Amino acid sequence: MGYDWLGPAMFGGALVLLSIGYPVAFSLGGVAILFAIVGVSLGIFDPIFLTAMPQRIFGIMGNYTLLAVPYFIFMGSMLEKSGIAEQLLETMGILFGRLRGGLALAVVIVGALLAASTGVVAATVVAMGLISLPIMLRYGYNKELATGVIVASGTLGQIIPPSVVLVVLADQLGISVGDLFIGSVIPGLMMAGAFAIHVIIVAWLKPDAAPALPLEVRNISGKALGKRVIQSMVPPLLLILLVLGSIFFGIATPTEAGAVGCLGAIVLAGVNGQLNLPSLRQSSDATMRITSMVIFILLGSTAFSLVFRGLNGDRVMEAMLLNLPGGYIGFLVVSMLTIFLLGFFIDFFEIA
C-alpha cells in the first residue's frame, strides 16, 4: 500500500478543521502546506506541482466568469436596502392571509421571488426573518413551523438562479454558467413547491399551528388589493426577466447580466426612495467582504487540489468511490450524505 493513505488522510484532516469551525481558506491552504512538507520529506511528492500555483492564482483573479460574483452580491445587497422584501411580504401576507397557513405560504413565495432576484441567501433570510417572524408568532403560528419555513425558504437562493453558488460551481466544474442556471430552475421550483405542500398539509392536520389572519387585519380587498399586488410583484419580476431572461435567451453572458442587474437594483432602490450614500457604501462593503471570502476559498482549494493530486489522492479517492456498493447510485448517496453533513458545520460557499 505504501503511502497511498496520505491522500485520504489529507482529506480527513481538512474535514476535521472545517468541522471545528476553522476558516475554510486557511484550513485547505494549511493542510496543503503541511502535507506537501510531509510528502517531500518522504520523497513521494514532487515540489514541481507547486510551481503551478502562481499561474492558478492569477488565473482565478483574471477569471471572467467569476466577475459575476461581485455583481450578483451587490445586486442582492442593494435589493435588500430597497424595501422590496417588505412590500412583497406585506402584500402576499394580506393576499393569502385568509387561508390557514397563508402567512407561511406567503413566505415561501416571497423566498422564491427574492432568490430569483438577489442570488444571495443572507439577504433573503435576514429580510424575511425580521419582517415575517414577529407577525407569524403574534397571530399564533407554531414557533417551529414559522422559523422552519423562513429558514428553508431563505435558502432557496442557493439553487434558484442567479445564485452566486452556481457561478462558483460552474467555474470549479468547468461548465457553462448559463447551462447550470437553466438546469437549476426546475429543481429550485420543485423545492419551493415541496415547502408549500408541507405548509398546506401541516395547516390541514393542525389548524392551530397555522391559523388564518383575523378579518380586521386583512383590511385591503378588491381593486385596492389587486393594485397593491401588481405594484409589489412587477419590480422584482422585471428584474428577474431582465437578468435571467437575457442569460437564458443568449442575449448576455452571466457577467453582463449581473452588471445589468446591479443597475436595475440601484434604479429600484431609487424608485423606493432608499438610494443614498450610506446604502451604497454598505452594499459595496458587503460585496467586497463576501467576494474576498470567495476568492480566498478558491485560492485555498487550488493549493489543496495541487498537493492532493501530487500525493495521488485523486486516484485513491476515485477507486474508493467507484468501488462503493451500488456503483454510481452508491457514489451519489455518499456524495449527498457528505454534503448534508458538511452543511451542519460550514457555509454553502465553502461547500461549493
N, C-alpha and C positions, 0 to 999 in steps of 0.2 A: 504493500500500500504506500510506503514511503511517506511523503509529506502531503499527500492529497487532502489530508484533513485540514490544512491551513485555510483553504478557501472557505469551506463551511464554517470554520472557527471565526474567520474574519466577518462573515455574515452574521453569525450569532453574537459576536462582540458588539457589532453595530446595533443590533436589536436590543441588547441589554442596555446600552447607553440611551437609546431612544425611549425605552420603557421607563427609565428613571427620570426622564424629563430633560436630559441634556440637549442643548440646541442641535438640531439635525445637521446643519452645515459643518459644525465643529466635530460632531460625532463621526460623520462619514470621513471628513478630512483627517481627523486624529487617528482613527482606526487604520486608514490607508497608510499614513506615515509609519505607524507602529509596525504593521505587518510587512511593509516594504523593508524596514530595517531588519526585521526577523528573517525575511526571505533572503536578503543579501548576505546576512551573517551565515545562513545555512547553505548558501551557494545555489539556491533554487529560483531566485528572482533576478532577472536581468534589468539593471538600472536603466537600460536604453528605453524601457517603456515610459519612464518619467520624462524623457525628452519631448514627448508629445504633449505634455501638459501646457506649456505656454501657448502653443498653437490652439489647443482646445479652449483655453481661457479667452483668447482674442476672438475665437470663433463664436463663443457664447455672446460676448459683448457686441459683436457685429452681426448677430443673427436677426434677419429682417422679420422673421415670424414672431420672435419674442418681443418685438417692438409693440405688438398688440397688447401685451400685458399691462404696461402703464396706462395705455389709452382706456382699456375697459375698467381698470381700477378707478381712474379719475372719473369716468362716466358714472360709475356706481356711487362714488362718494358725492358727486355733485347732485345726483338724483336724491340721495339721502337728505341733502340740505334743502332740496326744492320743495318739500312738503307733499310730494305726490303720494307717498305711502300713507300719510294721514288721511288725505282726501279719499283714496281708494278704500281704506279700511272703514271709514265712517259711512261711505255710500253703500258699500257691499253689506255692511252690518245692518243698515236700515232695509236694504232690498231683501236680504234673506232672514232678517230677524224674526219674521212671523213664523218661521219654521222651527221645529225642535232641532237643535244643533246648528241653527242658521249662522250664528256668530262664528262657530268653528269652520263651517263651510266657507264663509267669507274669508277667513284667514288662509285657508288652503288656496282659494282662487287668487287672492292678492299675492300670496307667496309665489305662485307660478308666474303671475304677471311681473312681479318685481324681479324674479330670477331671469326672465327673458329680457328685462330692461337693464339690469345692472351688471349681472355676471359676478357679483361679489356677495358672498354668503353673509359676512359680518354685518353689512349694511342692512340686509333684509331682516335678519334675526333681531337686531337691536331695535329697528324701527317697529316691527310687529310686537315685540315683547313689551316695549314701553307704552304702546298705544292700546293694544287689544287685551293684554292680560288683566289689567285692573278692571276693565269693563266686563270681561267674562266672569271674573270672580265676583264682582259686585252683583251680577244677576244670577248667581247661584250655580255657575258651572263647576263641575268637579275639577279639583286642582290638577290631578294627574292628566286628565283629558286636555285641559286648557294649555298646560305647559308642553305636553307632548305634541299637540297639534302645531303650536308655534315653532318649536324646535325643528320638527320634521319638515314643515312647510318651508321654513327658512333655509334648510339645506338643499332645497331643490335647485338652488343656484349653482351647485356643484356639477349638475348634469345637464340642465337646460341651457342651451346656448343663449348668449355669448359667454360661456363660463371661462374664467381665466384658467381653471384647472385643465380644461380641454386644450387650451392653447399650449400649456406646458407639456401635456401628454403627447400632443401631436408632434412637438419638437423632439421629445425623447424617443418616440416610436418611429420618427421619420415618415409620417404620413401627412396628408393634406388637412389643414385646419378646417377648411370648408366641408370636406367629406366627414370629418369627425363631428362637426356641428350638425350636419344633416342626419347622421346616424344616431345622434343622441336625442333628437326631438321626440320620437315616439316613446322610447324608454322613460324620458322625463315626464311626458304627459300620462303615461301609464302609472308612474309613481304618484303623481298628483291625483289621478283618478282613484287609486287604491286608498290614499289618505281620505278622500271624500267619502268613499264607500264605508270605510271604517267609522267615520263620524256618523253617517246615517244609521248604521247598524247599532252603534252604541246608544244613539239618541232614541232609537226604536225600542231597544231592550231595557234601557234605563232612562226614562224620561226626565227624572230628577237630575241626572248628571249633565244634561244639556238642554235646559228649558228654552222656550221661545221668549223673545223680548216682550215686556208688557206693552199694551197698546199705546199708553201715553208716551213711550219712548219713540215709537215709530210715528213721528209727528209729520212726516212728509209722505205724500202718496200722489198717484195720478201723474199729471203732466210735470209737476214740480220734481217728482222723483225721477221721471224719465230724463228731464233736462239735466239733473244732477249726475245721473249715471253717465250720460254722454260726455259731460264736462270732465268727469273723473277718468273715464276709460279712454277717450280719444288721444290725449297726450302720450301715455305710455304705449298704446297700440301703434301710434305713428312712429315713435322711436324704435319699437321692435321691427316694424316694417322697413324703416329706413336702414337699420343696421343689419338685421338678418336677411331681409329681402335682397339687399344689394349683394350679400355673400352667396345666398342660395341661387340667385339668377346669374351669377358670374359677372355682375357689374363692377364689383370692387373686391379686393382682397380683404381678409380679416383685419389686417393692419389699417388699411384705408377706411374700412367700415368703422373701426374703433375710433379713428380720428373724427369721422363724421358724427359718431355717437357722442363724443366729447362736446362738440359744438352744439348738438341737439340738447344735451343735458344742461349746458350753460344757458341756452335760449329758454328752456322750460323753467329753470331757476329764476331767470329774469322776468318771465311772464307771471310767475307766482310771487314776485316781489322779494325773493330770497337771494338775489345775486348781489353780493357785496364783497369787499376786500377780505374780511375775516373768513367767509365761507370758501373763497378761492384759495386762501392761504392754508386753511385746514385740509381741503381736498388735495392740494399739492403736497402737503406734508404726509398725508396718509398714503398717497401714491408713491412717493419716494421711499417711505419705510417698507411698504409691502413689496415693491419692486426690488429693493435691495435684498430683502429676505429671500425672494425667489432666486435671484442671481447667485447669492452666496450658497444656497442649497444646491443649485446646479453645478457650481464650482466644486463643492464637496463631493457630490455624486460622481463628477468626472474623475476626480482623483481616486475615489473608491473603485470605480469600474476599471481604471487602468491597472491598479495593483491587483484587483481581483482576477482580472484576465491574465496578468503576468504570473499569478500563482496557479493558473489552470482551474480556478474556482468555477468559471463558467461551464467548463466541460463536466466537472464533477456534479454540479447542481443540475445540469441538463440530464445527465444519466440518472440521477436520483429521481427527478420529477417524471421522466419518461418511464421509469420502472415502477411507478406507483400502481397499486391495484386499480383497475378500471380504466387504464390508459388515459386518453385525453380527458375523459369525464373526471377521473380521479385528480388529474392535474388542475382542472378548473375548480374542483371542490376545495383542494388545498390552497389554491391561489385566493379564492374568495374568503376562506376562513382566515388566512393570513392578513388580508386587507381589513377584515372585520375586527380582528384582534388589535391590529395596529391603530384602528380608529379610536380605541379607548385611551391611547396614550399620546398620539401625535396628531397634528393638524392635517387637513386634506391636501394642502400644498406639499407638505413633506412626504406624504404617501405617494403623491404623483411623481 
